[in-house]
Amino acid sequence: MLSFSPGEQFNKKGIMSINIRANTGSMMRSLSEQGTFRNSMYQQGEEKKEKDPTPVPLAVIEGDLTDQVVKNEMNRVQSAGLQSEISHVEEDMSIVQTVARALTHVENSLLKMNELLVLVSDESELNSAVRLTDQTELEQLINQINKIADETSYGQHALLDGSHGVRGVATGKYLEFVGMNADSKTSPISGYQVLVTEVSTRSELQGVRPLTQAMIDNEETLIFEEGGIANRFVTQKGVSVTNTFKRLSRWVAEREIPLEIILNSNQLLHLRHLQFGSSHSFGASSYTPGLISPESQRITYAKPGLNVKGFINAIPSFGHGQFLSAPADADGIGELTVRYTGNEVPADNIAGTVSVSQNGFQFQLGKPVPHIEQLSLGSIHATDLGRETENVSGFQSLQEIDIRTGQRVKDSICVLAKSFAEVIAVKDRVEKFCGITLKTNLQYLQKEYNKQTIFRPNLENSRSAKAFAEITKNIITENAGRSSMAQANQNPKTVLTLLK
């Protein structure tokens, strides 16, 4: 049996009618709940998308920035190239700065040596213990220079041992290679031919009357003048002629006069300077006319010696003593110097050949114009400093100097002065190369790199701004549509309109 609630009514046909007004509240609540559910599900979906975002590709814009992209890539390549060049120049600067610091230490050692030699030369009395101590200090300073030459390196490359400088080899009897301009080029395989047309000689003076026992017993007086200094020698009565010559030789050596006594069977007094060339001469006089000077007690000056003369690679060269040097402006062989020690002119004037190898550092600089700069670093070992220095003591290099006698101290100062000049010349060249050539090139490269770095972000920002503007536009349009749908689901009147 059916039962009805008080609100239910039947029409004439017995069909129950629905009171829409009475059910509107429940229906609206149901639709509202469904709209809320849809919105809730939509929000959950959006939150999920935010948690797991899918990459949104940049919008392809009509009339894309093709030219700008190409320029951007070109700038990237140029920036990478500039950065690589900057790194190379910085490494080159490190090498040159290492050399400059080492040369500064060598310079300081040479200054200490000079102070020591000047101090020794000013001593009025010889103190053997002090002199020995000074000699030990001098040797320590020389060893210090050699240590710097041997140990200065960059990576596995020694820098100041001569392996990155000019090297030369002479082929021929009496011919020696001395040195060459640091910027010289490598010689041909056959080398440079050296011709000698005149050998070097020393100034000499010889008497015409032999030394006799009567002259010796008469206390013959001899005066020698060299370098502006005069020395007086007197024979001793009763000493034989032979022993008088020996005594004279010892006397000359003790007073460090750069002369030698040449003995001969005729008992003639024959004097010769120890140094070769026209810049060395001396004078002498005797009490007896003709023994050494034509007139009694009047200085007669010896005829100056001769400098070697010849050609290097067919170029007339300058002689100074036994050394023959090509002109500084000679193409390819500027200041190439050899030494010829022979006493006679060689057959056909051919003294031999000299070959030169240039192994200096090659620095490739690309800006502003691509080119190669060369830096030649010779050896600063003591055996290679101070060469070609004429001296009475016969020192061949800085390695051999000592302070055992006054003359050797003087000659040591001369060799040291030349060594100091050589080191300063190399140091100046290195500092100029680092401070001007490399630094200028580095500043230019950094300036160009900074320009590329500023220009590249401008292109990228322009392209990105347009692309993101298009994306933002699409997102706003899409969100606007979704907002309208959500509002429609939450509006009851709209639903009722659809049901009518």
C-alpha positions in Angstrom: 0.0 0.0 0.0 1.4 3.3 -1.1 1.7 6.3 1.1 2.4 9.9 0.1 3.7 12.7 1.9 1.6 15.8 2.6 3.3 17.8 -0.1 2.5 15.3 -2.9 -0.5 16.0 -5.1 -2.2 14.1 -8.0 -3.8 15.4 -11.1 -7.0 14.4 -12.6 -5.5 11.5 -14.3 -3.9 10.3 -11.1 -0.4 11.3 -12.1 1.7 12.9 -9.4 2.7 16.4 -10.2 6.1 17.8 -9.1 6.3 21.0 -7.3 9.3 22.5 -8.9 9.5 25.4 -6.5 9.5 23.1 -3.6 12.4 21.1 -5.2 14.5 24.0 -6.5 16.6 24.3 -3.3 17.7 20.6 -3.4 18.3 20.7 -7.1 20.3 23.8 -6.9 22.3 22.4 -4.0 23.0 19.3 -6.1 24.2 21.4 -9.2 26.2 23.6 -6.9 27.9 20.7 -5.4 28.6 19.3 -8.9 30.1 22.6 -10.0 32.2 22.8 -6.9 33.4 19.2 -7.5 34.3 20.1 -11.1 36.2 23.2 -9.9 38.0 21.1 -7.2 39.0 18.5 -9.8 40.2 21.3 -12.1 42.3 23.0 -9.4 43.8 19.6 -8.5 44.7 19.1 -12.2 46.3 22.5 -12.4 48.3 21.9 -9.2 49.5 18.6 -10.6 50.6 20.4 -13.8 52.5 22.9 -11.6 54.2 20.0 -9.7 55.1 18.2 -13.0 55.4 21.0 -15.5 55.8 20.1 -19.1 58.4 22.2 -20.9 56.7 24.8 -23.0 58.6 25.3 -26.2 59.4 28.8 -27.3 56.9 30.0 -29.7 58.0 30.2 -33.3 57.6 33.7 -34.2 56.8 34.8 -37.8 59.8 36.4 -39.3 62.1 34.6 -36.8 65.3 36.3 -35.7 67.4 34.3 -38.2 70.0 37.0 -38.8 70.3 37.7 -35.1 70.8 34.0 -34.4 73.5 33.7 -37.0 75.2 36.8 -35.5 74.9 35.4 -32.1 76.6 32.2 -33.1 79.3 34.1 -34.9 79.9 36.1 -31.8 80.1 33.0 -29.7 82.8 31.6 -31.9 84.7 34.9 -31.9 84.5 35.1 -28.1 85.9 31.6 -27.8 88.7 32.4 -30.1 89.5 35.6 -28.3 89.5 33.8 -24.9 91.9 31.2 -26.3 94.2 33.9 -27.6 94.1 35.7 -24.2 95.1 32.5 -22.4 98.1 32.0 -24.8 99.2 35.6 -24.3 98.9 35.3 -20.5 101.1 32.1 -20.6 103.6 33.9 -22.8 103.7 36.8 -20.2 104.3 34.3 -17.4 107.4 32.9 -19.3 108.8 36.4 -19.9 108.1 37.5 -16.4 109.9 34.5 -15.0 113.0 35.4 -17.1 112.8 39.0 -15.9 112.8 38.0 -12.3 115.8 35.7 -12.8 117.7 38.4 -14.5 117.0 40.7 -11.6 118.7 38.2 -9.3 121.7 37.9 -11.6 121.9 41.7 -11.7 122.0 41.8 -7.9 124.7 39.2 -7.8 126.8 41.2 -10.3 126.4 44.4 -8.2 127.6 42.6 -5.1 130.6 41.3 -7.1 131.4 44.9 -8.3 131.2 46.2 -4.7 133.6 43.4 -3.6 136.1 44.1 -6.4 136.1 47.9 -5.8 136.7 47.3 -2.1 139.6 45.0 -2.9 141.1 47.4 -5.4 141.1 50.2 -2.8 143.0 48.1 -0.3 146.4 49.7 0.4 147.9 46.6 2.1 147.6 43.0 1.1 146.1 40.8 3.9 146.2 37.2 2.8 143.4 36.0 5.1 141.1 38.8 4.1 141.9 38.3 0.4 141.2 34.6 0.7 137.8 35.3 2.3 137.0 37.8 -0.5 138.0 35.2 -3.1 135.7 32.7 -1.6 132.8 35.2 -1.6 133.5 36.0 -5.2 133.4 32.3 -6.2 130.1 31.9 -4.3 128.5 34.8 -6.2 129.7 33.2 -9.5 128.2 29.9 -8.5 125.0 31.6 -7.6 124.7 33.1 -11.1 125.4 29.6 -12.6 122.7 28.1 -10.4 120.2 30.7 -11.7 121.2 30.0 -15.3 120.8 26.2 -14.8 117.6 26.2 -12.8 115.4 29.0 -14.3 112.7 27.2 -16.2 109.0 27.2 -17.1 107.5 23.8 -17.0 110.1 21.5 -18.6 111.8 24.3 -20.6 115.0 25.8 -19.4 115.0 29.5 -20.1 118.5 30.9 -19.5 120.9 28.1 -20.3 121.3 29.2 -23.9 118.9 26.6 -25.4 116.6 29.4 -26.5 119.2 31.7 -27.9 121.7 32.0 -30.8 124.2 29.2 -31.1 127.2 29.1 -33.4 129.9 26.7 -34.5 133.0 27.6 -36.3 134.8 25.3 -38.7 138.4 26.0 -39.4 141.8 26.1 -37.7 142.3 29.1 -35.4 138.7 30.1 -35.9 136.2 30.5 -33.0 132.6 31.6 -32.8 132.1 34.4 -30.2 128.6 35.7 -30.5 125.9 37.3 -32.6 122.9 39.7 -32.5 120.1 38.2 -30.5 117.6 38.8 -33.3 119.8 37.1 -36.0 118.4 34.4 -38.3 119.6 30.8 -38.7 122.4 30.6 -41.3 122.2 28.4 -44.4 123.4 24.8 -44.1 126.7 25.7 -45.7 127.2 28.5 -43.1 129.0 31.8 -43.6 132.4 31.9 -45.1 135.1 33.8 -43.2 138.0 35.4 -45.1 141.0 36.8 -43.3 143.2 39.3 -45.2 145.4 40.5 -42.4 146.1 38.9 -39.0 146.2 40.8 -35.7 149.5 41.7 -34.1 150.8 43.2 -30.9 152.9 46.3 -30.4 156.6 45.6 -30.0 159.8 47.5 -29.2 163.3 46.1 -29.8 166.7 47.7 -29.2 169.6 47.6 -31.5 172.5 47.2 -29.0 172.8 44.0 -26.9 172.8 44.0 -23.2 176.4 43.6 -21.9 177.9 42.8 -18.5 179.5 46.3 -18.5 176.1 47.9 -18.8 174.8 45.7 -16.0 177.7 46.6 -13.7 177.2 50.3 -14.6 173.6 49.9 -13.1 171.8 50.4 -16.4 168.4 52.2 -15.9 165.3 51.2 -17.8 162.0 53.0 -17.7 158.7 51.4 -18.9 155.5 53.4 -19.5 152.2 51.7 -20.1 148.6 53.0 -19.5 150.0 56.3 -18.3 152.0 54.7 -15.5 155.9 54.7 -15.5 158.0 52.1 -13.8 161.8 52.3 -13.3 164.2 49.3 -13.3 167.9 49.3 -12.3 170.3 46.4 -13.0 172.4 45.0 -10.2 176.1 44.9 -10.4 177.6 41.4 -10.6 174.4 39.7 -11.9 175.0 37.9 -15.2 173.2 38.9 -18.4 171.0 35.8 -18.4 170.0 36.3 -14.8 169.4 40.0 -15.4 166.9 39.1 -18.2 165.2 36.7 -15.8 165.1 39.3 -13.0 163.6 41.8 -15.4 160.9 39.3 -16.4 160.0 38.7 -12.7 160.0 42.4 -12.0 157.6 43.2 -14.9 155.2 40.4 -13.7 155.3 41.5 -10.1 154.3 45.1 -11.1 151.7 43.7 -13.4 152.9 45.6 -16.4 151.2 44.0 -19.5 154.5 43.3 -21.3 156.6 40.3 -21.9 160.4 40.0 -22.4 161.3 38.0 -25.4 164.6 36.2 -25.0 166.9 35.9 -28.0 170.4 34.7 -28.7 171.7 38.2 -29.6 171.0 39.5 -26.0 168.8 42.2 -27.5 166.2 43.7 -25.3 162.9 42.8 -27.0 159.6 43.9 -25.4 156.0 43.0 -26.6 152.6 44.0 -25.3 150.3 41.2 -24.1 147.2 42.4 -25.9 146.5 42.3 -29.6 145.3 45.2 -31.7 145.9 48.9 -32.3 144.5 50.1 -29.1 147.4 48.8 -27.0 150.8 50.3 -27.0 153.6 51.3 -24.6 156.9 53.1 -24.4 160.4 52.5 -22.9 163.8 54.2 -22.5 167.3 53.2 -21.5 170.3 55.1 -20.1 172.5 53.6 -22.8 171.4 54.8 -26.3 170.3 52.0 -28.6 169.7 49.5 -25.8 166.0 50.2 -26.1 165.6 53.9 -27.0 167.6 55.7 -29.7 168.3 58.5 -27.2 169.4 58.3 -23.6 166.6 58.5 -21.0 164.0 59.5 -23.6 160.8 57.5 -24.0 160.4 55.7 -27.3 156.9 54.5 -28.1 156.3 51.1 -29.7 154.5 50.8 -33.0 150.9 49.9 -32.3 149.7 46.4 -33.1 147.3 45.6 -35.9 143.6 44.5 -35.9 142.5 41.5 -37.8 140.9 42.3 -41.2 138.6 40.3 -43.4 135.1 39.4 -44.6 132.2 37.5 -43.2 129.8 36.2 -45.8 131.5 38.5 -48.3 130.6 41.5 -46.2 133.6 43.7 -45.0 133.9 43.3 -41.3 135.5 45.3 -38.5 138.5 44.1 -36.6 139.4 44.8 -33.0 142.3 42.8 -31.9 141.8 39.2 -32.8 138.0 39.6 -33.1 136.3 40.2 -36.4 132.7 41.5 -36.4 130.1 42.0 -39.1 128.4 45.4 -39.2 125.3 45.8 -37.0 123.1 46.6 -40.0 124.3 43.6 -42.1 121.3 41.7 -43.3 121.0 38.4 -41.4 124.4 38.5 -39.8 124.4 41.7 -37.7 127.2 41.8 -35.1 128.3 38.2 -35.9 131.7 38.0 -34.2 134.4 35.4 -34.7 138.0 35.2 -33.3 141.0 34.3 -35.4 144.0 33.4 -33.4 146.4 32.4 -36.2 149.7 34.3 -36.7 149.6 34.0 -40.5 147.1 34.7 -43.2 145.4 31.5 -44.2 145.7 30.0 -47.6 143.5 31.8 -50.1 142.4 33.9 -47.2 139.9 31.3 -46.2 139.9 30.9 -42.5 136.8 28.7 -42.4 133.0 28.9 -42.0 130.7 29.7 -39.2 127.2 28.3 -38.8 124.5 29.9 -36.7 121.3 28.5 -35.3 118.5 30.7 -34.0 116.4 29.0 -31.4 114.7 31.9 -29.7 111.1 31.9 -28.5 108.5 32.4 -31.2 105.4 34.3 -29.9 102.4 34.2 -32.3 100.4 37.4 -31.8 97.1 37.7 -33.7 95.9 41.2 -32.9 95.6 43.7 -34.3 97.6 42.2 -37.2 98.6 38.5 -37.2 102.4 38.3 -36.8 105.2 36.5 -35.0 107.5 38.1 -32.4 110.8 36.6 -31.6 112.6 36.7 -28.2 116.1 35.2 -28.1 117.5 34.4 -24.7 121.2 33.6 -24.6 123.0 31.8 -21.8 123.7 33.8 -18.6 126.1 31.1 -17.3 129.3 32.7 -16.1 131.3 30.9 -18.8 129.2 32.8 -21.4 129.4 36.2 -19.8 132.2 38.7 -20.3 133.7 37.0 -23.4 135.5 39.0 -26.0 137.1 41.1 -23.2 140.7 41.9 -23.8 142.7 41.7 -20.6 146.3 41.1 -19.5 145.4 38.2 -17.1 143.9 36.2 -20.0 140.4 35.8 -18.5 138.2 34.3 -21.2 134.9 34.8 -19.3 133.4 35.8 -15.9 133.9 32.3 -14.7 137.7 32.7 -14.6 138.1 36.0 -12.8 139.9 36.2 -9.4 141.5 38.7 -7.1 144.9 37.1 -6.4 146.9 40.1 -7.7 146.2 43.8 -8.3 146.3 43.4 -12.1 143.9 40.5 -12.0 141.6 42.6 -9.9 141.7 45.3 -12.6 141.0 42.7 -15.4 138.2 41.2 -13.3 136.6 44.6 -13.1 136.8 44.9 -16.9 135.3 41.5 -17.5 132.6 42.2 -14.9 131.7 45.5 -16.6 131.1 43.7 -19.9 129.1 40.9 -18.2 126.9 43.5 -16.5 126.3 45.3 -19.7 125.3 42.0 -21.4 122.8 41.1 -18.6 121.3 44.6 -18.6 120.8 44.5 -22.4 118.9 41.2 -22.1 116.9 42.4 -19.2 115.9 45.6 -21.0 114.9 43.7 -24.0 112.8 41.2 -22.0 111.0 44.0 -20.0 110.3 45.9 -23.1 108.9 42.8 -24.8 106.7 42.0 -21.8 105.6 45.6 -21.0 104.9 46.8 -24.5 104.5 44.0 -27.0 102.7 41.4 -24.9 100.8 43.7 -22.6 99.6 45.8 -25.5 98.4 42.7 -27.4 96.7 41.4 -24.2 94.8 44.7 -23.6 93.6 44.8 -27.2 92.3 41.2 -26.9 90.5 41.9 -23.6 88.9 45.0 -25.1 87.6 43.0 -28.1 86.4 40.2 -25.8 84.5 42.6 -23.6 82.8 44.0 -26.7 81.6 40.5 -27.7 80.4 39.7 -24.1 78.2 42.8 -24.0 76.8 42.4 -27.5 75.8 38.7 -27.1 73.4 39.1 -24.2 71.6 42.0 -26.1 70.8 39.6 -28.9 69.7 36.8 -26.6 67.5 39.2 -24.5 65.8 40.6 -27.7 65.0 37.2 -28.9 63.8 35.8 -25.6 61.6 38.9 -24.9 59.7 38.4 -28.1 59.3 34.7 -27.6 58.1 35.0 -24.0 55.7 37.8 -24.9 54.0 35.4 -27.3 53.9 32.6 -24.7 52.4 35.0 -22.1 49.7 36.1 -24.6 48.7 32.4 -25.3 48.6 31.6 -21.6 46.4 34.6 -20.8 43.9 33.7 -23.6 43.7 30.1 -22.4 43.2 31.0 -18.8 40.5 33.5 -19.7 38.5 30.7 -21.5 38.9 28.4 -18.5 37.7 31.1 -16.1 34.5 31.7 -18.1 33.7 27.9 -18.0 34.3 27.8 -14.2 32.0 30.8 -13.6 29.3 29.2 -15.7 29.4 26.0 -13.7 29.0 28.0 -10.5 26.0 30.2 -11.7 22.6 28.6 -10.7 20.6 30.8 -13.0 22.5 29.7 -16.0 21.7 26.0 -15.1 18.0 26.8 -14.7 17.9 28.5 -18.0 19.2 25.4 -19.6 16.5 23.2 -17.9 13.5 25.4 -19.0 
